[in-house]
Amino acid sequence: MDEEDLFCLQYDMNDCYSRLKRLVPTIPQDKKVSKVEILQHVIDYILDLQLALETHPSLHKQQQRTGTCPPPASSRTPLTVLNTDHHQRTSIVKNPEDSILCR
């Protein structure tokens, strides 16, 4: 790839992160957040939407009619909370990006 292509690719990726920041309601709009934090919020939001769909009352009614068991409701701690807890417990962090938790 030449330099112009790399610049265009980086510009496109930055635009994607900006769009994600605007679309996900849990991301603070008035605060600068890293790309990793944006991705963590996106993952949390997708998992929350999935849980909401799996536990929606209309799904339970349909499952009762068909005789299938409802999926177990999962309780999970959002990545953003896990990272906040991790940062508070860690006394020395050389680079904040080094201590990001993933699932």
N, C-alpha and C positions, 0 to 999 in steps of 0.2 A: 504494500500500500504506500502511496506517496503521502507527503505531508498534508496536502489539501484534503485527501480522503479521510485521514485520521482526524483532522480538525472537524470535518463534517460529522463524522461518527460521534465524536465527543460532544458536539453541539446537540446532536439528536438525542443522545443519552441524557444530557442535562435537561433538555426539554421534557423528556419522559419523566424524570424525577420531579420536575416542577408540576407536571400534570398530576402525578400521583399525590403530591403534597396537597394539591387543591381538591382532589377527589375523596381522599380518605378523611372522614370527619374527626378522627382522634388525633390527627397531627396538628400541633399548635401552629396557627398561621402567622402569628406575630413573633415567632421565635425562629432563629436559625437552627435547623436540624441537619445532621449529617445524612449522607446517602444510606448508611447502614441503619440509622434510626428510621428513616422513611421506609426502608424495606421491612424492618421489624413491625412498624405500625401496619403496613400492608398485610403482612402475614397474620397478625392478630385480627385485623378486620375481616379477612377472608375466613379465618377459623370461627370468628363470632357469627358471621353470616351463615356458615355451614351449620353451626350449632342451632341457630335460630330456625333454619329450615328443618333440621332433623327433629326438633322439639315442637314444631308448629302444631296446634290442635287439629287442623284439617288432616294432617298426615296421620295422626293417631286414629282418627275416625276411619280413614281409609284402611289402615292396618287392622283395625278391629273387624271390619267387614271382610277382609281377605284372610284373616287368621294369622297374619304375620306378627311377630313380636316387634315392639318399638326398639329403636337403638338406645343403648344406655346413654343418658345425658352425661356428658363429660364435664368435669370441672377442671379448669386449667388456669394457670397464672400467665397473664400476657408477658410476652418477651420484654416489653418496655418496663414492666414492673420488676421482672427478674434482673434486668440490667441495672436498674436503680438500686435494688438491694445489693447486688454484687459490688457495685461501685462504693457503696457505703461500708461494706465489710472489708474491702481491699484498701490497705493503708497506703501502698505505693503502687501507682500505675504510671509506668513510663510513657505509654502512649494509650490514650483512651480507646482507640480502635482495637488494641490488642486484647481487651477484656470483654468483647462483645460475646454474649451467649447466643447459641443457636439451638434449635430443637431438631 
